[in-house]
Amino acid sequence: MKKGLFNFSEVFTYFFRKKDPNRKTNFNLRTMHTINKISMLMFLAGVLYFIIKHI
């Protein structure tokens, strides 16, 4: 089994990254990251609901 197959550290650290002051941001990039965060939270909420519902 590969060691990095279930490495979710990138997903978990996505919410807590610090802003890079050297990188320029624009409205489209900020909007994309906001939508990504919302979709990941909704997916996790759905998985938790599914698990709790079927226990």
C-alpha positions in Angstrom: 0.0 0.0 0.0 1.3 3.4 -0.9 2.2 5.6 2.1 0.7 8.9 0.8 -2.5 7.4 -0.5 -4.7 8.6 2.4 -2.8 11.8 3.2 -5.4 14.4 3.8 -3.1 17.0 5.3 -3.4 19.2 2.2 -7.2 19.3 2.6 -7.1 20.1 6.3 -4.5 22.8 5.9 -6.4 24.4 3.1 -8.7 26.1 5.6 -5.8 27.4 7.8 -3.2 28.7 5.3 -1.8 32.1 5.8 -2.0 34.6 3.0 1.2 35.0 1.0 2.0 38.8 0.9 4.1 38.4 -2.2 1.2 37.0 -4.2 -1.4 39.2 -5.9 -5.0 38.3 -5.5 -8.0 39.3 -7.5 -11.8 38.9 -7.1 -11.9 35.8 -9.2 -9.3 34.0 -7.2 -10.8 34.9 -3.9 -14.2 33.8 -5.1 -12.9 30.5 -6.4 -11.2 29.7 -3.0 -14.4 30.7 -1.1 -16.5 28.4 -3.3 -14.0 25.6 -2.8 -14.1 25.9 1.0 -17.9 26.0 1.0 -18.1 22.9 -1.3 -15.7 21.0 0.9 -17.6 21.8 4.1 -20.9 20.8 2.5 -19.4 17.5 1.3 -18.1 16.8 4.8 -21.4 17.7 6.3 -23.2 15.3 3.9 -20.8 12.5 4.7 -21.3 13.0 8.4 -25.1 13.1 7.9 -25.0 9.9 5.9 -22.8 8.2 8.5 -25.0 9.3 11.4 -28.2 8.4 9.5 -27.1 4.8 8.8 -25.7 3.9 12.2 
